[in-house]
């Protein structure tokens, strides 16, 4: 695993992608976009994963749904707000069919968010989380990652999504995605890989 971090720990995006790859997921589906570039780059750099770029977010969500039906779990990536909203119908289908699709969402950096300025994919009112609640409702587990909580929250979302057989929603601000995780990274397949191997 490569790292953009100044210490030996992987970045938040690299860590999340690696933990999901260690479950045995081999493909990630999504639409490349500015706020998702750290996630996209982490997928591209991970030698366990193949990056499947789709023509829109709904196609990506349905592709991830199909992959999870065959392989037990899947990775979906989109940008925040409009990207995650377009994917929502597919993700809700995964919820209805009890499929753990891990939806990784790239959000604007905290530096930009604090300015309150108008940004694309938003309504110009300074609120950059209009659809986060809908996405969280479509998932069995959700998290908003920072370098400090990334290790614990990633493990929690993985465990809850797999045990409930529901999508997992993870949003990462662009600047946090590039920062190293704080703490001791968990390495190896963990309990999640055993769960996927034993699925009915």
N, C-alpha and C positions, 0 to 999 in steps of 0.2 A: 504494500500500500504506500503510495506517495503521500507526502504531506506538505501543506503550505505553512505549517506551524513553525514557530521559532524554537520550540522544544521538541522532544521526541514523541509527543502525543499527536495523534491525527487530528485534523480539523473536525468540527462538528459534522459537516456534511460527509466527510470521509468515514467517520465513525459510524454514523447511521447506515450508510450504504454497505459498509463492511459487515456490520452485524446482521443485516438482512441477507447479504450474500452467504453468510455462514449458515443460514437456515437451509441452504441448498437452492435458493432461487437463482436462476441463471440468466434471466432476461428482465429488463426494465423497460416499461412503455411510457411514452410521454411526448410532450411538445416542448422543444427548447425555447427558452425565453430569458430575458435579461435578469430577472430576479431569481431564476432557477439555475443560472449558470454554475454556481458552486456545486449544486447537486448534480447537474448534468456532467460537469467535469469529473466529479468523484466517481460517477458511474463509468464514464469513459476510461478512467485510469484504473479501474478495478479489474484485475485479470480473471475474476470469477464471473463477471457479468458481461452480457452483450446489450448494447443500447439500441432499442427499437424506436426510432423517431416516427411519430404518427402525424397524419395531416391535420388533425384537430384533437381537442381534449376528450370529446365524447368517444371518438374512435379509440383513443388510447385507453379510456376507462373500460370499454367493452373488450378490448384486446387483453387487458390485465385480468378481467373477469374470466375470460376463456382460459387463459393460462392458469389461473388459480383453480379452475375446475379440474384441470388435468394434473397439475403439480402440487396442489395443496395450498399455495400462497403466491402472491405476486406483488410487484412494485409498480406504482403509477406515479408519475411526476407531472405537476402543472405549476403555473404561476398562481398567485393569490387572486382573490376576488373573481374576475371574469373567467379566468382559467379554471379555477376550482368549481365555479358555478356551471360551466359547460360540462364538466366531468360528472356532475352530481347525479344525473339520471343513471349513468352506468354504475356509480358507486352505490347508489340506493338499490340497484338490482343485485349487486354483490351482497349487500346487507340482507336482502330478502332471501337470497339463495345460500346464506351463511358461508360466505367465502372471505378469508382473510386477505384483503387487498390493502397493502400499505401505501397510503396516499401521501407522498412527500410534496409539500407545497413551499415554494420559494416566495418570500415576502420582501418588501423594501427594507433597506438597512434601518437600524434604529436611529442612526444619525439623520437620515432623511425623514423618518416618521416623526421625529421630535420637532422638525421645522414646521409641520402643519401645512406645508405647501401642497398645491395640487400636483398629483402624479397620475400618470396613465394607469388605467384599470381601476381608478377610484372615481368618486363622485364630486371631488373638489371640496368636500366639507371637513377634511382633516381626519375623517374616520377611515382607517385602512382595513377594518375588519368586518365590513358589512355582511359578508357571507360566511365568516368563520363559524358562527353559531349553527348555520345549516350544515356545514361540513362536519362539525363535531357531532351533530345529531344523527348523521348518517353512519357514524362509526361506533364501534364497541369500546374504543379507547382513543383518547386524543391527547396531544401534548404540544406545547409551544416551547421550543428548545432555546436554551442559552448555553454558553460554554460550561456554566456551573451545574446545570441540571441534566445535561445531555446523556450522561452515562445511565443514571438512575431512571430517567423518564423513557429513554429508548427501550430499556429492558422491561419496564412496566407496560408500555404499549405493545411490545411484542408478545409478552405473556398473556395479557388480557385479550388481545385480538385473536390469538391462536386458541386460547381456552374457550372463548365465547363464539369462535368461528364467525367473526365480524370484521369489517374493515378497521384499519388503524389509521388515524389522521395525525400527521406530524407537520407542523409549520415551523420554518426556520427563516429568520430574517437574514438578508444577504450578508451583512457584515459578521453576524454571529456564525454563519455557516463556514466562514473562512478562518475563524479563531480556533485554537487548539482546545480540546475538551479538558476540563479540570478534573483531576483525580486519576485513579488507576483504571485504564480501559479494560473491559472484559474481552477476553479473546477466546476463540474456539466456538464450536457450534452451539453449546448450551442446551438447555432443555427444549427449546423450540424445534431444533432439528429432529430430536427424538419424537416429538409430537407429530411432526409432519410425516415421518416414516411410518408411524402407527395409525395414521388417519384411516377411516373406513373407506 
